[in-house]
C-alpha cells in the first residue's frame, strides 16, 4: 500500500470509531473500499486505542488517538495525522 492509502485507511478506521467513543473494549468490524476490517477499541486514560487487522491484506494496525491527533502503525508503516472531525448526521423519518 502507498503512504496515501495507509493514511486514508487509518482515517477511515478512526472515523468508524468516532461515532461511539469506547468506554470498555468494543468490537469493531466494517468494510472499507473492499477491505474487511476487524478489531477493538479501548479507552486507556485519555487515549483511545484502536487495534485490529485488515483481513483482506493481513495487515495489523494499532492507532492511538489523543488530543485530536492520531499516531500508530498500519501494516508496519508509521502514521501520524490530525484526527478527522466528527461528522454528525441526523436521520429523519420521511
Secondary structure, DSSP 8 states (H G I E B T S, - for coil): --HHHHHHHHHHHHHHHHTS--SS-EEEEEEETTEEEEEEEEEETTEEEEEEEETTTTEEEEEEEETTEEEEEETTEEEEEE------------
